[in-house]
Amino acid sequence: MEASTLLGLIAGGITSVGFIPQILKGYRTKKLDDLSYLMLLVLAVGMTLWLIYGIMIDELPVIVANIFGGICTIFLIIMKKMYSLKK
């Protein structure tokens, strides 16, 4: 594996892990009122476009980071919807 690929995977991993504290907090508190649907939607669209770009240029770090980030964003949208329905 090339050094640039490894660096990209590490950078993408660190950036993507940033979603985990928000997911855990939302799960514990069952409150995601402070998260905007618009922000989550913009993130999801942006990550989808980055994923497509990563596939087009065949860059594993871009692909992996945006798949993980996209899954986390979709998970947050689902959690926000579920927890807002329980009120």
N, C-alpha and C positions, 0 to 999 in steps of 0.2 A: 504494500500500500504506500502510495506517495505521501510525502510529508504534508502537502497541501490538502489532500483528501482527509488525512487524519486531523489536521487543524480544523478543517471545515466541519467534520463530525463532532469534534469536541465543542466548537463554538455553537453549533446547532443544538447539541445536547444541553449545554448550559443555558442557552436561551429558552429552549423548550421546557426545561425543568421549572422555569419561572411560573408556569401555570399551576404547578402542583400545590403550592401554599393556598392559592385561591380556591382550588377545588376542595382541598381538605377543610378549609375554613367554612366554605359553603355547606359541605356535608355535615360538619359538626353543628353549625348554627341553624341550618335550614333556612338561611336568609341570604339572598343574592340581590336584594332590592337596589343596592348601590351600583350594580353592574347595568350598563345601558345595553339594550338589545341592539341599538344602532352600532355601538362600538364592537360588540361581538360579531355582528353581521359583517362589518367592514373588515375585521380581522379574518373571518372565515373566507370572504371573497379574496382578500389579499393573499392569504396562504394558498388558496386554490390556484390562483394565478402563478405564484412562485412555484408551486408543485408542477404545474404544466410547463413552466419555463425550465425547471430542473430536469424534467423528462426530455424536453426538446434538446437540451445541451448535454444530456446524459451525465449529470453530476449527482452522485450518490448523497453527499452531504445536504444539498438543497432539497432533494427528494425526501430523505428521511426526516429532516427537521420539520418540513412542512406537513408531512403526513402526521407526525406526532402532534405538532401544534394544532393542526386542523381537527384532529380527534379531540384534543383537550377543549378547543373552542366549542365544538359541537356538544361535548359533554356539559360544558358550562351553560349553554343555551337550554339544553334539556333540563338540567337541574333548576335553573331559574324558572322555567315554565312550570315544572312539577311543584316547586315550593311556593310559587305564587298562586297556584290553583288550590292549595290546602288552606288558604286564608279565608 
